[in-house]
Amino acid sequence: DGSPMLARQDRERWCRVPRDIVALRRSDPDQASAWRLAVRAAFAEAFGEGLQATSMSRDGWYRLTVKSTP
């Protein structure tokens, strides 16, 4: 539907981002701002829980998982 989304799965998160944020900023600045705030909140919460961004899907989802220790 084009809205920001966060999917939770145990200690893993999936955070959707817009396909083209630059175009969205031009066409709908309010929606672009909503995306920015939602993605920021999702990442801040995940980082606070010790997760890190580990991959991104081709359709615009960041995968956030538990940090691995070296």
Secondary structure, DSSP 8 states (H G I E B T S, - for coil): --S--EEEETTEEEEE--S-HHHHHHH-HHHHHHHHHHHHHHHHHHHHTTEEEEEE-TTSEEEEEE----
